[in-house]
């Protein structure tokens, strides 16, 4: 009888440990998916910021060239 109880308790403990491991692995996967999503959003925002910076630089370079080509203002 004691051996049966010990075996039953051992099986319950083993199932609990396995369930805990499964839950922890599931949490790791969920955290990894969330982190990857956040990283993808960050990369998209960085790409958009890089494009804005590039566009502004092109406008600056063109404006500077236009100003350098313009005749100097009259000082009258």
Number of C-alpha atoms within 10 A of each C-alpha: 6 7 8 9 10 11 12 12 12 12 12 12 12 12 12 12 12 12 12 12 12 12 12 12 12 12 12 12 12 12 12 12 12 12 12 12 12 12 12 12 12 12 12 12 12 12 12 12 12 12 12 12 12 12 12 12 12 12 12 12 12 12 12 11 11 10 11 10 9 8 7 8 6 5 4 3
